[in-house]
Structure formats: structure tokens, C-alpha cells
């Protein structure tokens, strides 16, 4: 079963509204707007490679945002051993 990077990016963008459960902060409004635009039916009119690249870029920003938010969460500390 082959999984493409674009399909994974779409899955990440679909889970973006639930990122608040991990970070205790709502995701950025700009990030949610970008995810909605990339997943909209109007985006299907654009060339598939362009839409795929945009989905991957927005998903990478979303993952980075969630990781940064998890590190800044109060009571969460990284311990080096």
C-alpha cells in the first residue's frame, strides 16, 4: 500500500483543529485559514502539483507550530540525562 506525502499532509491538516488538546492553546488563525484554503474545492482547480506543494508546506508549518507550542506549555520541561 503506497502512501504519498500529499496524503499524509492532508491527514495532518485535517487534525489541525485538535492540536489545542496538546498545546492548550488554539492554533494560529492564519494557519487555520491557510489549511482551509488548501483543502477547499476551489484549490482543486489549480494544478495538482502546486496544490500538493502547498499542502505539504502548510502541514510542515502546522507540525512545527504544534511542537513549539508543546515545548512552551507550562509544566512541561525537557530534562537532559
N, C-alpha and C positions, 0 to 999 in steps of 0.2 A: 504494500500500500504506500503510494507516494504522497508525501505531504509537501506542499510548496511553501515557500517563505511568505507569500502573499496570503495564503490561507491562515497561517499562524498569526500574521499581523492582524487579520480580520478578527480572529478569536480574541486577541489582546484588546482590540478596540471595543469589542462587544462587552468585555469585562471591566472596562474603564470606570463606569459609574459605581461599581462595587469597591473601588480602591479605597474609598473612605473607611471601610471596615478595617483596613490595615494601618492607615496613617492617622485616623481620627480627624482628618481634615478633608474637605471636599476637593476634588480635582480642580485644576485651573479652568476657568470659564473658556479661555482661549483654546485650551487643549480639547475640551468637550465639543466646542464649536468646530474645530478642525476635524475631529473624528466624525462628527455628524455630516459634515460636508463631503468627506471622503467616502462615507458609506451611503450617501444619498443616491437616489435613482438618476439624478442629473449627472453625476460623475460617471455613470455608465456610458454616456455619450462621448466621453473623451477617449483617447487611445488607451488600450488596456495596459500597456507598459507604463504610461505616465501615471495612471491611477494606482497601479501596483507599487510603483516607487513612492508615491505619496502616502499610501497605506503603511508601507514599511517605515518610512521616516517618522510619521506620526506615532506609530506603535513604539518605535525606539525612544522617542521623547516621552511617551507615557510611562514606559518601564523605568526610564531614568528618573522621572518625577516621583514615581511610587517609591523607588529605592531611596531617593533623597529625603522624602517625607518620612520613611520608616526610620531613617537614621536620626532625624530631628525630633522624633516622638519623645515626649517626656517620659522618663523612667526606663528608657531603652538605652543601654550602654554597651559599647563594644569593649570586651576585655581581652587583652592580649596575654597569652600564657607562654 
